[in-house]
């Protein structure tokens, strides 16, 4: 494959309110747009050969902001969507615990039988996300690929690429507008950067 530049989308109002945000298609908040502008400045000197993004607005807006001025084609990938939380969409964990106490316990333990009512199962989400890796087989080792998605799919990809198993899914912290880098090789992958948000603490991005 190639060097994978992983970006989680910028902040949304749901993120700020700690609400479960899966397939609900909302855009970035004002702060989220400011975050991805700063990320664009961080990546300004980075060579990018291809761009893939979840097709949900918050990811696409982030990809468009980061790639502004590059003339790069952004390839929409529905398989990179966050998990479909179904009836739990837009609820906080506290609200889920009140309405679905057994489900809340399953979420805490992250057991294989986790399934959201009206939404996706945990295993179905993993299987769907991992189909994205087929898209990367066409790329050469020297290429650099930008992938803009959500916390859930990126954790799933990291677990698979690093060979640690999906049981380690929660060991990766991925904040909004964070940057992670994985260098891939025929026999292994190396995590070169994880959840870097140093650019968010800097001054105005280039072009602002």
N, C-alpha and C positions, 0 to 999 in steps of 0.2 A: 504494500500500500504506500503510505507516505507520511509526512508530518501532519498530524491532525491538530488544528487550532480550535478548541472547543469553547464556545461562548454561551453562557446562559443569558436569556433575554433580560432586559432592564425591568425595573420595578413597575408593578401595577397596583391599583388601589386594593385589589384582593390580597396581594402579598402584604401590603401594609396593614391590612385588617386581619391577617392570619387566617384567611378563608381558603378552603380547598379549591384549587383552580386547575381544572383539567381541560376538557373540551370547550368550556365556556369561552367564547371568542371575544375577548375584550382587548383593548389596545393598552399601550404603556401609559403610565401617569406622567405628569409634567416632570417629576423627578426622574422617572425612568428614561425619558427622552434626554435629559441632561446627562444621565449616566452613560448612555450609549454614544453620545457625542464625545465624551471623554475617552471612551474605549476606542473610538475611531482615531483620535489623536495618538493613543498608545500604539495602534497597529499601523500608523501611517507609513512607516518605513518597511513594513513586513510585506514580503512577496506573497501573493495569494493567487493560486492557479485555478481554483474552483471553489464555488460557494454553494452549500446546501443549507436549507432551513426548513424547520417545521412550517406548515402552511397556516398556522394560527397567527392572528394579527400581531400579537406581542412579540413573536419571534421574527416575523417578516419585517416589522418596523425596525427591530434591532438590526437585522441583517442589512436592510437598506441604509440605515444610518452609518453603520460601520463601513459599508462599501461605497459610500457616496464619493463620486468623482473617479471611481475606478473603471466604470463601464463594464463591470462584471455581471454576468448572468447569474441570477439567484435561482437555483433549482428547488422547487417546492417539494417537500417530502412528507406526505401525510403519516408515514410510519414513524416520524419523529415527534408526533404529538405527545403531549403529556397523557397520563392514564385517564380514561374516562371514569370520573367518579360517580356518574349517574345521579341518583337521588341525593347524593352527598355534595354535589357541586354547590359552591358558594356558602357552605356551612363551615363554622369553626370546628375544631376538634371537640371543644366543650359541647357544642350543639349536637354533634354526632354521638357523643357519649350519652347524652340525654335521650336521643331518639332511637339509637341503635347500640345499646350497651355491649352486646356480644360482638358486634362488628368492631367497635372501638378497641376491645381487647385483642381481636385478631390483628388490627392495624398495629397495635403496640408491639405484638410479638412477631409481626411480619411473617406469618406462617404461609405455607404453599397454598392452603385452601382459601386465602383471602380473595373475596369477590365483592365488588360494590353493587348494591341493588340498582338495577336499571343501567349499569355501566359495564366495566370490564373486569375480568378476573386478573389477578396478579400474574399468573402464568401466561395468559393471553396477551397481556401488555408486554411482557418480556419477549415473547415469540415475535410479536409484531415489530417491536423496536429493533430486534437483531436482524430483521430482513434488510435493514438499511445498509449493513456491512457489505452486501452484494454490490452496492453502487460504487464502493471504493476499490473493487478489484481491478478496475480499468486504469487506475492511476499509477504512475511510476514512483519509485522510491524518493526521487529528488523533488517531487511536487509537494506543495503546501496547500492543505485543504481546510477551508473555514467551515465549521459546522455550528449553526446557531439553533439552539433548541431549549428544552426545559430541564429542570433539575432531575426529574425522574428518568427520562430517556438517556441523559448523559451519564448518570450513575450506572445504568444498565450497560451502556457501551463500555464504560471504564472497567466494570467488573469482568466483562467478557474479554476485552482486549488484554487486560493484565492477568487473566487466568486465575482470578481469586474466587470465582463463584458468586452467584447472586445473593448468597447469605450475607455477604459483606456490603451490600447495597448502601446501608446507612452509615458506613464508615467514611464516606466521601461527603464533605460539606461543599456545596456549590451555591454561592450567594448570587444575587441578581447582578448582572453585568460583569460577572467574574470571567477570568481567562484561565484556561487550563491547556496544556500541551502534551500530546502523546506522540512519541516517535515510534513508528512501526517498522518492523523488520520481518523477513520471511519466517523466522522461528520464535520471535518474541516482540514485545512492545515495552517501551520504557516511558514511565511517567516523568516528564521533564519539568512540569509546572502544574500546580494544583490550586484552584480557587484564588488566584491573584486578583486583588481589588485595589492595588496600590495606586492605580490611575485615578480612582474615584476621590482620592485625597489630594490630588494635584490641582493646580489652577485651571482656568478655562482651556478647553481643548483648542487645537489648531483650527482656525476658520471661524471661531466664535468671536 
